[in-house]
């Protein structure tokens, strides 16, 4: 199963840590983009989602906002 998962985070975000821990616990590979360290990525993210908050997870083009393990697994298992 080929997945393209990108998790957008910030350094001090506790909910971002929860999503990372969940993905790690489920052995789901992902790419992390810390928007604190990459302001261009932050601008692009806001342009795509119209949201100023993190975490935001893109799974094969579908967005999950915040910590929503049920939705994450639903999308991951559907692909």
Buried (B, 14 or more C-beta within 10 A) or exposed (E): EEEEBBBBBBEEBEBBEBBBEBBEEEEBEBEBBBBEEEEEBBEBBBEEBEEEEBBBBBBEEBBBEBBBBEBBEEBBEEE
